[in-house]
């Protein structure tokens, strides 16, 4: 069960209008992790270029920003709101405290990352079969 008091204490809710870039590919900070409370976002590679690719669409309950947060590397994609969206932002300074108080969030992150890796492996295998 999520300890909502700790989430509220160690994060902030942010509202974004449709079409707003929350994260830009290549950005190095802020290193924050986001949980979508309502709305949806598109994960886009090469957002400002003619050959942009929508990699995924995420909606309520999904999260993004974990790779840069934990690896301390630049953002790997641009995150653009597909509709008016509310996210919960957990900063680098607070993420470990949130996870300590909500260990199931950590398990959910690991499970989701494993699913994303499995999906990517499936895509790579299908390319090899062409």
Secondary structure, 3 states (H helix, E strand, C coil): CCCHHHHHHCCEEEEECCCCEEECCCCCCCCEEEEEEECEEEEEECCCCCCCEEEEEEECCCEECHHHHHHCCCCCCEEEECCCEEEEEEECCCHHHHHHHCHHHHHHHHHHHHHHHHHHHHHHHHHHCC
